């Protein structure tokens, strides 16, 4: 049966892997491939339950072994552990990739909001300008309370403490400001 049936010792596989990493020795890699390829494929078949996926993962594992052979450190472990760790990591990556949802370009999270029609955008600008002019007509103490409450997002009690005025006064001035704004905006509409 030849090379595929013969067991390799730990020292032999370590020397083969070192030769692949150091010299890019194709013959040494072929021996490693014939020895570990079927083992990795069987391992992947048990995990993936799919012979085609097992074959692809085995090929990917052995290509990674070829590309990273120089990184193998015999003092940190044996070759089999290193190769099967690569295989396991590739299987985990493949599993995660399979479980990742497909990108749907029509998903509302990825579709930008429709831009407002030109007439609606123009009306919004006009409304904002009307509101700004109406706010300029408010007495200074009412305008200040509106700015603190709505632009600075402060509570009525915080405003009362900050300006050293009663809470009821804060609330009544804000109500008066709203009434004046409502009247001004209705007149200009």
N, C-alpha and C positions, 0 to 999 in steps of 0.2 A: 504493500500500500504506500510505501515511501514516507516522505517527510510529514505529511498530514497526520498520519497515525502515530508517529513517534512522539512521546512526551518529551518536552524540553525542561531542563532543570531551571531553577530560579536564576542561577548564575548565567546560564546560556541566554535566557531571554533578556537579562539585564545587559549582557555584552552586546546582544543584537540591537537593543534599543539605544545604547550608547553609540554604537556604530552608525545608526540611522541619524541620531542627533548631531554627532560630531562630523561625520563624513558624508552624510546623505546617501548612505550605502543602500542601493536599491535591492540587492540580493538579501541583505539582512532584513529589510522591510518586507520582502516577499515571504520570508520564513515566518516573521511575526504575523503577517496577514493570514497565511495558511493556518497558523496555530491558533490565533485569537479570533479571527473572522467568524468561524462557525460558532465559537463559544459566545461571542458577543451577539450574534444573530439569534441564537437560542434564548439568550437572556432577554433580548428585545422582544422576541416573539411571545415570551411569557408575560411581559409587561404590556405590550401593545395589542395582543390578540389579533394581529394583522400581519401576515407574512410580507406584504409589500412594504409596509411601514418598518417592519423589523429589518428588512434588507437595506432600506434607505438609511436607517439609523446606524446600522452596522457600517455601511460605507462612510457615513459622515464621521463616525467614531474613529475609523481607521485613518481617514484623511487628517483628522485632528491629531492623531498619534504621529503621523508623518510630519505634520507642520510644527508640532510642539515637542518633538522627541528631545531636543536640546534642553528643554526645561526640566526633564526628569532628573530627580536627585535620588540615587540609590540609597543614600543614607536616611532618607525620610520614609521609605516604604518600598514595597516590591512592585514589580511591573504590572502584575495582574490587578492589584488594587488600584494603581494609577489608571490603567486602561478602563477598568469597570467604573471608576469614578467619572471619567470622561463620558462613558456611555450613559450612566445614570443622569448626569447633568444635561446631556443632549436630549434624553427622553423627557425629563422634566420640562425643558424648554419647549419641546414639541407638544407636550400635553397642554402647557399654558397657551401656546399659540392656537391649538385646536379649540380651546375653551373661550378664547377671546372673541367677543361678538364682531361680526363683520361691520365694516363702516357703512353706514347708510347716509348718503349725502342728503336725503330728504328728511332726516331726523330734525325735528324743530330746534334742537339745541345747536345745530350746525347751519341752519338756514337763517340768514340775516333778516331782521324785521324789514318789512316793506317801507320804503321811504314815503313820507307823507306826500300826498299830491301837492302840486305847486300852490293851488288855491288854498288848501288847508294850511300849508306852512305859512303862507302870506297872512292868512287870518290869525294864526297863532302869534305872529310878530305884531300884528295890529293890536290884538288883545293885550299882549304884554306891554306895549307902549301906552295903551289906555290906562292900564293898571298903574304903571309907573307915574303917569301924569296925575292920576287920582291920589296916589300916595303922597305926592309932593304937596298937595293941597291940605293934607292933614296937619293938625297942630303938632308941634315938635314932640311933646310928651307922648302923644298917641303913636306917632311914627316910631319913636324910640322903643316903645313897648312892643310894637309889632315886629320890629327888627330883632329884638332880643328873643322874643318868643318863637318866631318862625324861621328866621335866618340863622340865629345862634342856637336854636333848639333848647332854650332854657325853660324850665318850669315856671309857672306863675309865682310859686312861693320863693324860688331862687331869685327871680326878678325883684320881688318885694323886698327881700333881704338886701340885695345888691343896691337898690335905689333908696332903701330906707323909707319905703312908703307902705301903707297897709295893703294886705292881700286883696281886700275888697276893692280898693282903688285901682289896683292893677287890672282886675277882672272887668270892672265897669269901664275903664278907659279903652280896653281892648274891644269890648262890646260896642262902645261908641264909635271906635275907629272902623269896625266892620260895617256898622250901619251907614256911616258916611261914605265908605267905599262902595257899598251896594247902591246907594242913591246916586253917587257920581257915575258909576258904570252904567246904570239903567238910563240916566239922562243922555249919555253920549252914545248909546247903542242905536 
